[in-house]
Amino acid sequence: MEILLVEDNPNDAELAMLAIRQAKFTGRIAHVDDGVKALDFLSGTGAYADRAGASPPRVVFLDLKLPRVDGIEVLRRLKNAETLRRIPVVMLTSSQELSDVDECYRLGVNSYVVKPVNFDEYQSLISALVAYWTRLNQAPMSASNPE
């Protein structure tokens, strides 16, 4: 089982990975720091061509503000791709802009979560997200199979 963390801020990425591990997640945590890498990772292209045909991540934690391709565009492409649209995506961002929230849900995001500033609250949030998406949520047989 794998979680894909798409986060460009190295401090936020480190805190998120620490919180995921502290949530007793024993699977693989893949981290990329921009939208182009996220799309390549998910589609098994570019620098991630060795992932072609690999199982998709169980969930993608996606930041909104990313270099090269922003989180909204990553979400749009992911949800428009027949082979990728069933992968759950959680926007994990500091943006509370209602237009961002509305656009993400319009595009098919599974959840939109605002990052708390306090580390204990952040750790608790990540723990709950990891528990839900990796243990409680019933995933489809294969998130990469078309509907």
VMD Tcl script that builds the backbone (N, CA, C; Angstrom):
set m [mol new atoms 441]
animate dup $m
set s [atomselect $m all]
$s set {name element resname resid chain x y z} {
  {N N MET 1 A 0.846 -1.176 0.000}
  {CA C MET 1 A 0.000 0.000 0.000}
  {C C MET 1 A 0.889 1.236 0.000}
  {N N GLU 2 A 0.431 2.238 -0.721}
  {CA C GLU 2 A 1.244 3.439 -0.903}
  {C C GLU 2 A 0.378 4.693 -0.776}
  {N N ILE 3 A 0.972 5.735 -0.206}
  {CA C ILE 3 A 0.376 7.070 -0.160}
  {C C ILE 3 A 1.274 7.974 -0.983}
  {N N LEU 4 A 0.663 8.784 -1.843}
  {CA C LEU 4 A 1.422 9.788 -2.584}
  {C C LEU 4 A 1.178 11.138 -1.930}
  {N N LEU 5 A 2.252 11.761 -1.480}
  {CA C LEU 5 A 2.211 13.100 -0.901}
  {C C LEU 5 A 2.770 14.070 -1.930}
  {N N VAL 6 A 1.963 15.034 -2.341}
  {CA C VAL 6 A 2.389 16.047 -3.304}
  {C C VAL 6 A 2.463 17.370 -2.551}
  {N N GLU 7 A 3.672 17.753 -2.183}
  {CA C GLU 7 A 3.892 18.925 -1.329}
  {C C GLU 7 A 5.216 19.566 -1.703}
  {N N ASP 8 A 5.188 20.864 -2.037}
  {CA C ASP 8 A 6.414 21.539 -2.457}
  {C C ASP 8 A 7.206 22.138 -1.303}
  {N N ASN 9 A 6.577 22.400 -0.175}
  {CA C ASN 9 A 7.285 22.964 0.966}
  {C C ASN 9 A 7.999 21.838 1.716}
  {N N PRO 10 A 9.339 21.864 1.758}
  {CA C PRO 10 A 10.074 20.751 2.388}
  {C C PRO 10 A 9.732 20.567 3.862}
  {N N ASN 11 A 9.462 21.653 4.582}
  {CA C ASN 11 A 9.102 21.526 6.002}
  {C C ASN 11 A 7.736 20.864 6.163}
  {N N ASP 12 A 6.768 21.293 5.360}
  {CA C ASP 12 A 5.440 20.673 5.415}
  {C C ASP 12 A 5.507 19.209 5.008}
  {N N ALA 13 A 6.316 18.899 3.996}
  {CA C ALA 13 A 6.452 17.512 3.549}
  {C C ALA 13 A 7.053 16.649 4.652}
  {N N GLU 14 A 8.087 17.161 5.299}
  {CA C GLU 14 A 8.724 16.405 6.383}
  {C C GLU 14 A 7.749 16.172 7.530}
  {N N LEU 15 A 7.003 17.210 7.907}
  {CA C LEU 15 A 6.013 17.064 8.979}
  {C C LEU 15 A 4.915 16.072 8.597}
  {N N ALA 16 A 4.466 16.139 7.355}
  {CA C ALA 16 A 3.422 15.216 6.901}
  {C C ALA 16 A 3.916 13.775 6.924}
  {N N MET 17 A 5.129 13.545 6.433}
  {CA C MET 17 A 5.664 12.174 6.418}
  {C C MET 17 A 5.868 11.653 7.845}
  {N N LEU 18 A 6.324 12.524 8.732}
  {CA C LEU 18 A 6.480 12.143 10.135}
  {C C LEU 18 A 5.115 11.797 10.730}
  {N N ALA 19 A 4.113 12.625 10.470}
  {CA C ALA 19 A 2.771 12.380 10.995}
  {C C ALA 19 A 2.174 11.098 10.420}
  {N N ILE 20 A 2.425 10.816 9.140}
  {CA C ILE 20 A 1.925 9.578 8.522}
  {C C ILE 20 A 2.556 8.369 9.203}
  {N N ARG 21 A 3.852 8.421 9.438}
  {CA C ARG 21 A 4.538 7.319 10.129}
  {C C ARG 21 A 4.033 7.172 11.563}
  {N N GLN 22 A 3.814 8.298 12.247}
  {CA C GLN 22 A 3.319 8.243 13.621}
  {C C GLN 22 A 1.886 7.732 13.682}
  {N N ALA 23 A 1.189 7.759 12.549}
  {CA C ALA 23 A -0.157 7.200 12.463}
  {C C ALA 23 A -0.105 5.690 12.247}
  {N N LYS 24 A 1.082 5.132 12.363}
  {CA C LYS 24 A 1.325 3.688 12.243}
  {C C LYS 24 A 1.061 3.157 10.835}
  {N N PHE 25 A 1.272 4.014 9.844}
  {CA C PHE 25 A 1.177 3.573 8.455}
  {C C PHE 25 A 2.480 2.860 8.111}
  {N N THR 26 A 2.389 1.612 7.684}
  {CA C THR 26 A 3.593 0.816 7.415}
  {C C THR 26 A 3.880 0.674 5.932}
  {N N GLY 27 A 3.023 1.251 5.105}
  {CA C GLY 27 A 3.244 1.166 3.663}
  {C C GLY 27 A 4.281 2.175 3.207}
  {N N ARG 28 A 4.361 2.334 1.900}
  {CA C ARG 28 A 5.329 3.249 1.298}
  {C C ARG 28 A 4.723 4.643 1.189}
  {N N ILE 29 A 5.527 5.642 1.506}
  {CA C ILE 29 A 5.134 7.037 1.306}
  {C C ILE 29 A 5.986 7.575 0.163}
  {N N ALA 30 A 5.338 7.910 -0.933}
  {CA C ALA 30 A 6.046 8.524 -2.053}
  {C C ALA 30 A 5.811 10.029 -1.954}
  {N N HIS 31 A 6.865 10.801 -2.160}
  {CA C HIS 31 A 6.742 12.258 -2.081}
  {C C HIS 31 A 7.282 12.877 -3.360}
  {N N VAL 32 A 6.502 13.774 -3.937}
  {CA C VAL 32 A 6.954 14.590 -5.060}
  {C C VAL 32 A 6.664 16.042 -4.721}
  {N N ASP 33 A 7.446 16.954 -5.333}
  {CA C ASP 33 A 7.355 18.353 -4.914}
  {C C ASP 33 A 6.815 19.312 -5.964}
  {N N ASP 34 A 6.238 18.790 -7.041}
  {CA C ASP 34 A 5.551 19.681 -7.981}
  {C C ASP 34 A 4.517 18.896 -8.779}
  {N N GLY 35 A 3.652 19.643 -9.472}
  {CA C GLY 35 A 2.553 19.023 -10.188}
  {C C GLY 35 A 2.965 18.156 -11.362}
  {N N VAL 36 A 4.025 18.529 -12.066}
  {CA C VAL 36 A 4.489 17.719 -13.200}
  {C C VAL 36 A 4.961 16.355 -12.702}
  {N N LYS 37 A 5.734 16.355 -11.622}
  {CA C LYS 37 A 6.191 15.080 -11.054}
  {C C LYS 37 A 5.011 14.239 -10.572}
  {N N ALA 38 A 4.009 14.876 -9.996}
  {CA C ALA 38 A 2.825 14.143 -9.538}
  {C C ALA 38 A 2.136 13.450 -10.708}
  {N N LEU 39 A 1.947 14.179 -11.797}
  {CA C LEU 39 A 1.295 13.589 -12.967}
  {C C LEU 39 A 2.137 12.472 -13.573}
  {N N ASP 40 A 3.454 12.678 -13.637}
  {CA C ASP 40 A 4.342 11.623 -14.145}
  {C C ASP 40 A 4.296 10.392 -13.247}
  {N N PHE 41 A 4.314 10.604 -11.938}
  {CA C PHE 41 A 4.263 9.493 -10.985}
  {C C PHE 41 A 2.978 8.694 -11.181}
  {N N LEU 42 A 1.854 9.394 -11.242}
  {CA C LEU 42 A 0.559 8.722 -11.333}
  {C C LEU 42 A 0.351 8.015 -12.664}
  {N N SER 43 A 0.915 8.567 -13.735}
  {CA C SER 43 A 0.725 7.959 -15.054}
  {C C SER 43 A 1.875 7.040 -15.471}
  {N N GLY 44 A 2.920 6.967 -14.647}
  {CA C GLY 44 A 4.058 6.097 -14.984}
  {C C GLY 44 A 4.801 6.589 -16.208}
  {N N THR 45 A 5.038 7.902 -16.274}
  {CA C THR 45 A 5.750 8.477 -17.411}
  {C C THR 45 A 6.930 9.306 -16.918}
  {N N GLY 46 A 7.715 9.820 -17.852}
  {CA C GLY 46 A 8.851 10.682 -17.507}
  {C C GLY 46 A 9.812 9.985 -16.561}
  {N N ALA 47 A 10.192 10.686 -15.504}
  {CA C ALA 47 A 11.131 10.136 -14.531}
  {C C ALA 47 A 10.558 8.923 -13.792}
  {N N TYR 48 A 9.254 8.706 -13.916}
  {CA C TYR 48 A 8.596 7.589 -13.220}
  {C C TYR 48 A 8.103 6.515 -14.196}
  {N N ALA 49 A 8.757 6.419 -15.347}
  {CA C ALA 49 A 8.370 5.422 -16.342}
  {C C ALA 49 A 8.478 4.003 -15.786}
  {N N ASP 50 A 9.341 3.808 -14.796}
  {CA C ASP 50 A 9.471 2.473 -14.178}
  {C C ASP 50 A 8.208 2.091 -13.401}
  {N N ARG 51 A 7.298 3.039 -13.163}
  {CA C ARG 51 A 6.042 2.752 -12.465}
  {C C ARG 51 A 4.922 2.342 -13.424}
  {N N ALA 52 A 5.170 2.374 -14.710}
  {CA C ALA 52 A 4.128 2.018 -15.674}
  {C C ALA 52 A 3.552 0.655 -15.306}
  {N N GLY 53 A 2.239 0.597 -15.143}
  {CA C GLY 53 A 1.570 -0.648 -14.789}
  {C C GLY 53 A 1.561 -0.954 -13.297}
  {N N ALA 54 A 2.207 -0.129 -12.488}
  {CA C ALA 54 A 2.231 -0.355 -11.037}
  {C C ALA 54 A 0.864 -0.044 -10.429}
  {N N SER 55 A 0.606 -0.619 -9.286}
  {CA C SER 55 A -0.633 -0.312 -8.569}
  {C C SER 55 A -0.657 1.168 -8.206}
  {N N PRO 56 A -1.821 1.775 -8.289}
  {CA C PRO 56 A -1.913 3.193 -7.935}
  {C C PRO 56 A -1.805 3.381 -6.425}
  {N N PRO 57 A -1.493 4.581 -5.981}
  {CA C PRO 57 A -1.486 4.834 -4.534}
  {C C PRO 57 A -2.889 4.655 -3.967}
  {N N ARG 58 A -2.960 4.333 -2.700}
  {CA C ARG 58 A -4.260 4.173 -2.032}
  {C C ARG 58 A -4.969 5.523 -1.918}
  {N N VAL 59 A -4.172 6.580 -1.747}
  {CA C VAL 59 A -4.711 7.930 -1.647}
  {C C VAL 59 A -3.622 8.916 -2.032}
  {N N VAL 60 A -4.029 10.056 -2.579}
  {CA C VAL 60 A -3.110 11.144 -2.896}
  {C C VAL 60 A -3.443 12.315 -1.981}
  {N N PHE 61 A -2.451 12.771 -1.215}
  {CA C PHE 61 A -2.578 13.999 -0.435}
  {C C PHE 61 A -1.941 15.087 -1.281}
  {N N LEU 62 A -2.754 16.005 -1.773}
  {CA C LEU 62 A -2.347 16.962 -2.790}
  {C C LEU 62 A -2.425 18.396 -2.288}
  {N N ASP 63 A -1.310 19.101 -2.340}
  {CA C ASP 63 A -1.295 20.514 -1.994}
  {C C ASP 63 A -1.897 21.303 -3.160}
  {N N LEU 64 A -2.432 22.454 -2.868}
  {CA C LEU 64 A -3.073 23.275 -3.887}
  {C C LEU 64 A -2.069 24.133 -4.651}
  {N N LYS 65 A -1.207 24.807 -3.928}
  {CA C LYS 65 A -0.239 25.725 -4.535}
  {C C LYS 65 A 1.063 24.973 -4.793}
  {N N LEU 66 A 1.293 24.620 -6.046}
  {CA C LEU 66 A 2.475 23.849 -6.451}
  {C C LEU 66 A 3.175 24.537 -7.611}
  {N N PRO 67 A 4.489 24.347 -7.736}
  {CA C PRO 67 A 5.189 24.882 -8.911}
  {C C PRO 67 A 4.870 24.066 -10.175}
  {N N ARG 68 A 5.078 24.685 -11.293}
  {CA C ARG 68 A 4.921 24.140 -12.651}
  {C C ARG 68 A 3.474 23.830 -13.005}
  {N N VAL 69 A 2.818 22.949 -12.291}
  {CA C VAL 69 A 1.400 22.662 -12.502}
  {C C VAL 69 A 0.751 22.678 -11.119}
  {N N ASP 70 A -0.254 23.539 -10.933}
  {CA C ASP 70 A -0.843 23.653 -9.596}
  {C C ASP 70 A -1.748 22.463 -9.264}
  {N N GLY 71 A -2.138 22.383 -7.997}
  {CA C GLY 71 A -2.925 21.256 -7.520}
  {C C GLY 71 A -4.269 21.117 -8.200}
  {N N ILE 72 A -4.902 22.234 -8.542}
  {CA C ILE 72 A -6.194 22.165 -9.230}
  {C C ILE 72 A -6.037 21.535 -10.609}
  {N N GLU 73 A -4.971 21.883 -11.312}
  {CA C GLU 73 A -4.746 21.282 -12.636}
  {C C GLU 73 A -4.381 19.804 -12.512}
  {N N VAL 74 A -3.599 19.449 -11.498}
  {CA C VAL 74 A -3.292 18.026 -11.265}
  {C C VAL 74 A -4.592 17.267 -11.024}
  {N N LEU 75 A -5.450 17.818 -10.171}
  {CA C LEU 75 A -6.741 17.186 -9.883}
  {C C LEU 75 A -7.572 17.057 -11.150}
  {N N ARG 76 A -7.635 18.122 -11.948}
  {CA C ARG 76 A -8.413 18.100 -13.194}
  {C C ARG 76 A -7.933 16.967 -14.114}
  {N N ARG 77 A -6.639 16.875 -14.303}
  {CA C ARG 77 A -6.091 15.843 -15.207}
  {C C ARG 77 A -6.292 14.439 -14.636}
  {N N LEU 78 A -6.130 14.315 -13.351}
  {CA C LEU 78 A -6.300 13.017 -12.696}
  {C C LEU 78 A -7.741 12.527 -12.849}
  {N N LYS 79 A -8.687 13.403 -12.580}
  {CA C LYS 79 A -10.099 13.002 -12.629}
  {C C LYS 79 A -10.621 12.881 -14.056}
  {N N ASN 80 A -9.901 13.440 -15.038}
  {CA C ASN 80 A -10.285 13.287 -16.442}
  {C C ASN 80 A -9.649 12.071 -17.099}
  {N N ALA 81 A -8.684 11.446 -16.430}
  {CA C ALA 81 A -7.998 10.281 -16.997}
  {C C ALA 81 A -8.750 9.010 -16.619}
  {N N GLU 82 A -9.201 8.297 -17.608}
  {CA C GLU 82 A -9.980 7.076 -17.390}
  {C C GLU 82 A -9.293 6.104 -16.426}
  {N N THR 83 A -7.985 5.966 -16.545}
  {CA C THR 83 A -7.264 4.988 -15.729}
  {C C THR 83 A -6.887 5.493 -14.335}
  {N N LEU 84 A -7.085 6.783 -14.065}
  {CA C LEU 84 A -6.647 7.361 -12.784}
  {C C LEU 84 A -7.782 7.943 -11.951}
  {N N ARG 85 A -8.943 8.160 -12.526}
  {CA C ARG 85 A -9.993 8.941 -11.861}
  {C C ARG 85 A -10.517 8.340 -10.570}
  {N N ARG 86 A -10.343 7.046 -10.361}
  {CA C ARG 86 A -10.882 6.419 -9.154}
  {C C ARG 86 A -9.924 6.501 -7.957}
  {N N ILE 87 A -8.724 7.033 -8.165}
  {CA C ILE 87 A -7.786 7.192 -7.046}
  {C C ILE 87 A -8.317 8.312 -6.144}
  {N N PRO 88 A -8.508 8.049 -4.857}
  {CA C PRO 88 A -8.974 9.110 -3.953}
  {C C PRO 88 A -7.941 10.227 -3.827}
  {N N VAL 89 A -8.425 11.465 -3.877}
  {CA C VAL 89 A -7.562 12.629 -3.744}
  {C C VAL 89 A -8.072 13.488 -2.591}
  {N N VAL 90 A -7.158 13.800 -1.679}
  {CA C VAL 90 A -7.452 14.690 -0.564}
  {C C VAL 90 A -6.629 15.949 -0.764}
  {N N MET 91 A -7.302 17.084 -0.951}
  {CA C MET 91 A -6.590 18.360 -0.983}
  {C C MET 91 A -6.181 18.652 0.446}
  {N N LEU 92 A -4.896 18.801 0.649}
  {CA C LEU 92 A -4.333 19.092 1.964}
  {C C LEU 92 A -3.592 20.405 1.799}
  {N N THR 93 A -4.247 21.499 2.183}
  {CA C THR 93 A -3.768 22.822 1.812}
  {C C THR 93 A -4.003 23.842 2.921}
  {N N SER 94 A -3.376 24.969 2.788}
  {CA C SER 94 A -3.609 26.051 3.743}
  {C C SER 94 A -4.676 27.019 3.226}
  {N N SER 95 A -5.128 26.852 1.992}
  {CA C SER 95 A -6.110 27.752 1.396}
  {C C SER 95 A -7.516 27.483 1.928}
  {N N GLN 96 A -8.129 28.539 2.426}
  {CA C GLN 96 A -9.520 28.459 2.857}
  {C C GLN 96 A -10.432 29.225 1.898}
  {N N GLU 97 A -9.898 29.580 0.730}
  {CA C GLU 97 A -10.673 30.329 -0.263}
  {C C GLU 97 A -11.849 29.478 -0.741}
  {N N LEU 98 A -13.055 30.017 -0.607}
  {CA C LEU 98 A -14.242 29.276 -1.015}
  {C C LEU 98 A -14.212 28.914 -2.495}
  {N N SER 99 A -13.620 29.770 -3.313}
  {CA C SER 99 A -13.533 29.455 -4.743}
  {C C SER 99 A -12.647 28.235 -4.980}
  {N N ASP 100 A -11.569 28.077 -4.186}
  {CA C ASP 100 A -10.715 26.888 -4.301}
  {C C ASP 100 A -11.482 25.632 -3.873}
  {N N VAL 101 A -12.190 25.740 -2.758}
  {CA C VAL 101 A -12.969 24.600 -2.250}
  {C C VAL 101 A -14.005 24.185 -3.295}
  {N N ASP 102 A -14.767 25.147 -3.789}
  {CA C ASP 102 A -15.812 24.851 -4.772}
  {C C ASP 102 A -15.239 24.234 -6.043}
  {N N GLU 103 A -14.135 24.799 -6.542}
  {CA C GLU 103 A -13.537 24.283 -7.777}
  {C C GLU 103 A -13.038 22.854 -7.587}
  {N N CYS 104 A -12.413 22.587 -6.457}
  {CA C CYS 104 A -11.903 21.226 -6.208}
  {C C CYS 104 A -13.043 20.213 -6.157}
  {N N TYR 105 A -14.127 20.559 -5.481}
  {CA C TYR 105 A -15.268 19.630 -5.439}
  {C C TYR 105 A -15.923 19.497 -6.807}
  {N N ARG 106 A -15.972 20.571 -7.559}
  {CA C ARG 106 A -16.532 20.499 -8.923}
  {C C ARG 106 A -15.734 19.527 -9.778}
  {N N LEU 107 A -14.422 19.486 -9.536}
  {CA C LEU 107 A -13.538 18.616 -10.320}
  {C C LEU 107 A -13.496 17.176 -9.801}
  {N N GLY 108 A -14.090 16.924 -8.637}
  {CA C GLY 108 A -14.171 15.555 -8.153}
  {C C GLY 108 A -13.250 15.193 -7.007}
  {N N VAL 109 A -12.720 16.188 -6.277}
  {CA C VAL 109 A -11.880 15.868 -5.122}
  {C C VAL 109 A -12.707 15.050 -4.123}
  {N N ASN 110 A -12.058 14.139 -3.431}
  {CA C ASN 110 A -12.758 13.315 -2.461}
  {C C ASN 110 A -12.877 13.993 -1.101}
  {N N SER 111 A -11.947 14.882 -0.804}
  {CA C SER 111 A -11.972 15.601 0.463}
  {C C SER 111 A -11.101 16.846 0.339}
  {N N TYR 112 A -11.490 17.890 1.055}
  {CA C TYR 112 A -10.731 19.144 1.061}
  {C C TYR 112 A -10.469 19.479 2.517}
  {N N VAL 113 A -9.192 19.480 2.912}
  {CA C VAL 113 A -8.823 19.661 4.310}
  {C C VAL 113 A -7.821 20.801 4.424}
  {N N VAL 114 A -8.109 21.722 5.351}
  {CA C VAL 114 A -7.196 22.834 5.600}
  {C C VAL 114 A -6.198 22.407 6.677}
  {N N LYS 115 A -4.922 22.598 6.377}
  {CA C LYS 115 A -3.859 22.215 7.308}
  {C C LYS 115 A -3.906 23.092 8.558}
  {N N PRO 116 A -3.943 22.471 9.732}
  {CA C PRO 116 A -3.823 23.273 10.958}
  {C C PRO 116 A -2.390 23.787 11.101}
  {N N VAL 117 A -2.223 24.894 11.795}
  {CA C VAL 117 A -0.892 25.458 11.989}
  {C C VAL 117 A -0.163 24.742 13.126}
  {N N ASN 118 A -0.899 24.337 14.133}
  {CA C ASN 118 A -0.336 23.660 15.296}
  {C C ASN 118 A 0.065 22.223 14.934}
  {N N PHE 119 A 1.302 21.818 15.297}
  {CA C PHE 119 A 1.781 20.488 14.909}
  {C C PHE 119 A 0.952 19.371 15.520}
  {N N ASP 120 A 0.553 19.482 16.784}
  {CA C ASP 120 A -0.244 18.420 17.406}
  {C C ASP 120 A -1.573 18.239 16.685}
  {N N GLU 121 A -2.195 19.355 16.313}
  {CA C GLU 121 A -3.449 19.280 15.565}
  {C C GLU 121 A -3.206 18.693 14.170}
  {N N TYR 122 A -2.092 19.079 13.544}
  {CA C TYR 122 A -1.731 18.565 12.219}
  {C C TYR 122 A -1.508 17.060 12.287}
  {N N GLN 123 A -0.780 16.625 13.301}
  {CA C GLN 123 A -0.506 15.194 13.479}
  {C C GLN 123 A -1.810 14.421 13.686}
  {N N SER 124 A -2.708 14.974 14.485}
  {CA C SER 124 A -3.996 14.330 14.728}
  {C C SER 124 A -4.818 14.257 13.440}
  {N N LEU 125 A -4.796 15.332 12.665}
  {CA C LEU 125 A -5.510 15.354 11.393}
  {C C LEU 125 A -4.957 14.297 10.436}
  {N N ILE 126 A -3.644 14.263 10.283}
  {CA C ILE 126 A -3.016 13.283 9.379}
  {C C ILE 126 A -3.329 11.861 9.839}
  {N N SER 127 A -3.258 11.634 11.138}
  {CA C SER 127 A -3.569 10.315 11.684}
  {C C SER 127 A -4.985 9.893 11.305}
  {N N ALA 128 A -5.937 10.815 11.447}
  {CA C ALA 128 A -7.326 10.508 11.096}
  {C C ALA 128 A -7.475 10.254 9.594}
  {N N LEU 129 A -6.808 11.072 8.772}
  {CA C LEU 129 A -6.875 10.878 7.315}
  {C C LEU 129 A -6.278 9.536 6.894}
  {N N VAL 130 A -5.127 9.217 7.469}
  {CA C VAL 130 A -4.477 7.941 7.137}
  {C C VAL 130 A -5.360 6.774 7.567}
  {N N ALA 131 A -5.903 6.839 8.773}
  {CA C ALA 131 A -6.772 5.759 9.254}
  {C C ALA 131 A -7.981 5.601 8.340}
  {N N TYR 132 A -8.598 6.703 7.981}
  {CA C TYR 132 A -9.779 6.622 7.131}
  {C C TYR 132 A -9.456 6.051 5.748}
  {N N TRP 133 A -8.479 6.646 5.062}
  {CA C TRP 133 A -8.227 6.282 3.669}
  {C C TRP 133 A -7.487 4.963 3.499}
  {N N THR 134 A -6.769 4.499 4.536}
  {CA C THR 134 A -6.026 3.241 4.367}
  {C C THR 134 A -6.635 2.070 5.128}
  {N N ARG 135 A -7.497 2.361 6.112}
  {CA C ARG 135 A -8.070 1.261 6.891}
  {C C ARG 135 A -9.594 1.211 6.866}
  {N N LEU 136 A -10.253 2.339 6.952}
  {CA C LEU 136 A -11.711 2.351 7.067}
  {C C LEU 136 A -12.421 2.398 5.718}
  {N N ASN 137 A -11.941 3.237 4.823}
  {CA C ASN 137 A -12.580 3.399 3.528}
  {C C ASN 137 A -12.454 2.121 2.696}
  {N N GLN 138 A -13.546 1.706 2.106}
  {CA C GLN 138 A -13.532 0.538 1.225}
  {C C GLN 138 A -13.141 1.004 -0.173}
  {N N ALA 139 A -11.948 0.640 -0.594}
  {CA C ALA 139 A -11.456 1.032 -1.912}
  {C C ALA 139 A -11.996 0.087 -2.986}
  {N N PRO 140 A -12.095 0.565 -4.224}
  {CA C PRO 140 A -12.491 -0.336 -5.311}
  {C C PRO 140 A -11.441 -1.408 -5.507}
  {N N MET 141 A -11.817 -2.512 -6.146}
  {CA C MET 141 A -10.878 -3.614 -6.373}
  {C C MET 141 A -9.566 -3.101 -6.925}
  {N N SER 142 A -9.637 -2.245 -7.900}
  {CA C SER 142 A -8.431 -1.632 -8.445}
  {C C SER 142 A -8.786 -0.213 -8.854}
  {N N ALA 143 A -8.137 0.730 -8.193}
  {CA C ALA 143 A -8.426 2.136 -8.507}
  {C C ALA 143 A -8.007 2.480 -9.919}
  {N N SER 144 A -7.261 1.618 -10.572}
  {CA C SER 144 A -6.828 1.936 -11.928}
  {C C SER 144 A -7.737 1.332 -12.982}
  {N N ASN 145 A -8.713 0.518 -12.589}
  {CA C ASN 145 A -9.642 -0.051 -13.560}
  {C C ASN 145 A -10.702 0.966 -13.945}
  {N N PRO 146 A -11.005 1.107 -15.214}
  {CA C PRO 146 A -12.076 2.010 -15.608}
  {C C PRO 146 A -13.408 1.507 -15.089}
  {N N GLU 147 A -14.325 2.433 -14.924}
  {CA C GLU 147 A -15.659 2.057 -14.413}
  {C C GLU 147 A -16.459 1.294 -15.427}
}
mol reanalyze $m
mol bondsrecalc $m
mol representation Tube
mol addrep $m
